[in-house]
Every structure is written in structure tokens, then in C-alpha cells.
Amino acid sequence: MNDQNTIRILCIEDEPEMIDLMKLILSRRGYDIHGATSGKEGLRKVREIIPNLVLLDLMMPDLGGWEVYQQMKAEEQTRHIPVIVVTAKAQSIDKVLGLHIAKVDDYIAKPFSPKDLIDSVEKVLQRDKRP
């Protein structure tokens, strides 16, 4: 399954059920989905598999999402990877700040519909393909 055309997506999310949900929704579209349940594990996996896209939860116990994002963007081999921030509805003020300050590629608020997730992923991947 891991041929050149398979798009690898890494979900960094501290709730395993949420990773399972994203896997269920996105694997139907043919994406190769990996999960990490902490910021530290997520960073390790980003460096290991060099995914085409990262879905990143902001609220995690060990290493917060912004910290993971900053470390990814600080490293040559991972700074090009697009990031979609996934976070709880209540943090919508973070959305505006995050998209403008950190230049994240997109944002999804939980709870989201399968269509919201697929639309966001496909929009960001299309944008990333442009020369």
C-alpha cells in the first residue's frame, strides 16, 4: 500500500477514538493513515514517515500542538509538510490567531462532519501540489 502515489496522513491526537474516526473516514478515500496519541510520539513519527499531511490537535498532555507545529517548522526535513489544526469549538479565537500568526494550512473544529474533514484534507493537498 505504501507506493509512491499513496498519500500518508499523520493524525496527532490524544484521543484514540478520534484517531480511529479519522482513519475510518480518510482510509475510505485511499489515504494511508497513521496515528500518534501524544505530541512527542507525533514528532517522532513525523520525522520517521515524513507524511504528506499532518492533522494536529492543539490540546495534548505532554507536548501541545503549537509546540509540535513550531518544532516541525523549525526542521528542514519537516517544514514543508502542510498542517491542519484540529481543535475544540470553544477555541475559535485560536483559529483566527493560529491561521494568521502561525500560517497553518487549515483548521477544523471538533466535532466535525466527515465532509468537513475530507473537504479540508483535499483542499490542502490540492494546494500543496501546485508548483
Helices and strands as residue ranges (DSSP letters): E 8-12, H 16-27, E 32-36, H 39-49, E 53-57, H 65-74, E 83-88, G 89-91, H 92-97, I 98-102, E 106-110, H 114-129
